[in-house]
């Protein structure tokens, strides 16, 4: 798929989510429900962490996350950065960054820089980050923003 088509699909999908009732359940597990409002806020915070690590349009990010809520937040965050999601099993093949959990990390390639969601330093960055919407200016690499 070309970059223009990917951008159009991503923009359309994110716009569609914005039309849904924010109080409606977006993801549900046995012990937790996540509303669209929460999914939006949580994915904005994670998107900011990913952007700090170099995510952005055209960047390939491997996803090796099992829990449903974490996976949904990760996928939404990646879309918001403009990056491209790649299956975690394909991580050694040209990805720029990866997202995983402590439970999965040991089985994954060391050739990828992994963001471990349940690592203490990641949690601190995530929990103290802004959940404001991600803008085009946020997606600009630091070298272009200055």
C-alpha positions in Angstrom: 0.0 0.0 0.0 1.4 3.4 -0.8 1.9 6.2 1.7 -1.1 8.3 0.5 -3.5 5.4 0.7 -2.2 4.4 4.2 -2.6 8.0 5.4 -6.1 8.2 4.0 -7.2 5.0 5.6 -5.6 6.0 9.0 -7.2 9.4 8.9 -10.6 8.0 8.0 -10.4 5.3 10.7 -9.5 7.8 13.4 -12.2 10.2 12.3 -14.8 7.4 12.5 -13.8 6.6 16.1 -14.3 10.3 17.0 -18.0 10.0 15.9 -18.7 7.2 18.4 -20.3 7.9 21.8 -17.3 8.5 24.1 -19.0 6.7 27.0 -19.5 3.5 24.9 -17.4 0.5 25.6 -14.5 0.2 23.2 -12.7 -2.8 24.6 -14.0 -5.3 27.2 -12.2 -8.0 29.1 -13.3 -10.3 32.0 -12.2 -7.7 34.6 -12.2 -4.4 32.8 -14.1 -2.2 30.3 -12.4 0.6 28.5 -14.6 3.4 27.0 -13.8 5.2 23.8 -13.0 8.3 25.9 -10.5 6.3 27.9 -9.1 4.6 24.8 -8.6 8.0 23.3 -6.9 9.5 26.4 -4.7 6.4 27.0 -3.6 6.1 23.4 -2.8 9.9 23.3 -0.4 9.4 26.2 1.2 6.3 24.7 1.5 8.1 21.3 3.5 10.8 23.0 5.9 8.3 24.5 6.3 6.6 21.0 6.8 10.0 19.4 9.6 10.8 21.9 11.2 7.5 20.8 11.1 8.5 17.1 7.7 7.2 16.0 6.1 9.1 13.2 4.9 8.8 9.6 6.6 5.9 7.8 8.2 4.4 11.0 7.6 0.7 11.4 6.6 -0.4 14.9 6.4 -4.0 15.9 3.6 -5.0 18.3 4.0 -7.9 20.6 1.3 -7.2 23.2 -1.2 -9.8 24.3 -3.7 -8.3 26.8 -6.7 -7.0 24.8 -6.8 -3.5 26.4 -3.0 -2.9 26.1 -3.1 -4.1 22.5 -6.0 -1.8 21.6 -4.3 1.2 23.2 -1.0 0.4 21.5 -2.6 0.0 18.0 -4.5 3.3 18.4 -1.4 5.1 19.6 0.6 3.8 16.7 -2.1 5.0 14.3 -2.1 8.5 15.9 1.7 8.8 15.4 1.3 8.0 11.7 3.6 5.0 12.1 3.0 1.6 10.6 2.2 -1.4 12.8 4.1 -4.6 12.1 3.5 -8.0 13.8 6.0 -8.6 16.6 7.1 -11.9 15.1 8.4 -9.9 12.1 10.5 -7.5 14.3 13.9 -8.6 13.0 12.9 -7.6 9.5 13.3 -3.8 9.2 11.3 -2.4 12.1 12.4 0.8 13.8 10.8 0.2 17.2 8.8 -2.3 19.1 6.1 -2.3 21.8 5.8 -5.3 24.2 5.3 -6.3 27.8 7.7 -7.9 30.4 6.1 -11.3 29.9 6.9 -11.3 26.1 10.2 -9.4 26.0 12.6 -12.3 26.6 11.3 -14.2 23.5 11.7 -11.2 21.2 14.6 -10.1 19.0 17.3 -8.1 20.6 17.9 -6.3 17.2 14.9 -4.1 18.0 14.6 -1.2 20.5 11.6 -2.4 22.6 9.3 -0.1 24.6 8.2 -2.4 27.5 4.7 -1.2 28.6 4.9 -2.5 32.1 8.5 -1.3 32.8 8.5 1.2 35.7 10.3 4.0 33.7 7.8 3.5 30.8 4.9 3.7 33.3 6.2 6.9 34.8 6.6 8.6 31.4 3.1 7.3 30.3 1.3 8.3 33.5 2.7 11.8 33.6 2.2 12.5 29.9 -0.5 14.6 28.4 -3.6 13.0 27.1 -4.4 16.0 24.8 -5.1 15.1 21.1 -2.1 14.4 18.9 -1.6 17.1 16.3 0.4 17.2 13.0 3.0 19.3 14.8 3.4 16.5 17.4 4.2 14.1 14.6 7.0 16.2 13.2 10.5 14.9 14.0 12.3 17.1 16.5 14.9 18.1 13.9 12.1 19.5 11.6 10.1 21.1 14.4 12.9 23.5 15.4 
